């Protein structure tokens, strides 16, 4: 009887220790196109294990079905209500159990579905759910956008130029939603960085914090108070240099009206105060120049609007004759009351 009680006590302690260890370790889900695609990422999994990160592998079986261990996971699809494996979670439920989703290879079809908020495939439904839950989504950036099965069938390795442009457009839209892209060979390092940044007390910015001297402009001097003042802006040549840890490492542009007010009472050193004054002077000198912006690229995306229009007082944006505006970017500009002009007078 005593032996039985001893064994039971040991088993309980082991189970509790295993649960505690599992609860502390972050967990991610890798999504692969088939059951052999993961073989090229063996070194990634070793790196994750060494960094204390758990991972699961999901293998697609077509576009609407996949396997996670012994469970067959299926997306709903039009009019489909019965799943083959009633004990398996749906693709929308999977991100609930993980800190993030990793998709080494994204194709044009799934990129379009995810960018437009459409469902119907495993990848699109999982990306939608993860973004809604504020879980990170990492995607390999150096893939051609053509599915493995399509490459084998069509005997080609890349999309034609019009489809490549469309694929690049959808990737930009996904980035504006919060999807992050990284080289496939660096996905493991990106996962480690995201998991560590998500732990309590960690900051994604380079100088997070609200103590004395924790302000940062364009990444110049954080932690001393004195010398945390004006920095050179990468886009305009002038930066306010004053802000809390929220803006640390963000590379703020010249118009830092919100940052300037927030940074006055944060840093105790004289360098920050001087940087605030210098930045405010630069802002006032460029007041009229900020009334309108000129876009020199070919596709004006929502991400560009967030970076250049949201934080500035802009009344109009001038585009080239052949430039395109994404639907989301056009809606954002309209909501902000920003007019769109083309160089040919339209």
JOUR-V802461 format. One record per helix or strand of 2 or more residues. SS is the DSSP state (hx for helix, st for strand). FROM is the first residue (numbers start at 1). LEN is the number of residues. If there is no record, write none. Layout:
ss:from:len
SS:FROM:LEN
SS:FROM:LEN
This chain:
ss:from:len
hx:2:23
st:27:6
hx:37:14
st:54:7
st:65:4
st:71:4
hx:91:7
st:100:4
hx:108:8
hx:122:11
st:136:5
hx:148:7
hx:161:17
st:180:3
hx:184:14
hx:245:3
hx:257:7
hx:270:16
hx:289:3
st:292:4
st:299:2
hx:302:7
st:316:4
st:324:2
hx:327:9
st:339:4
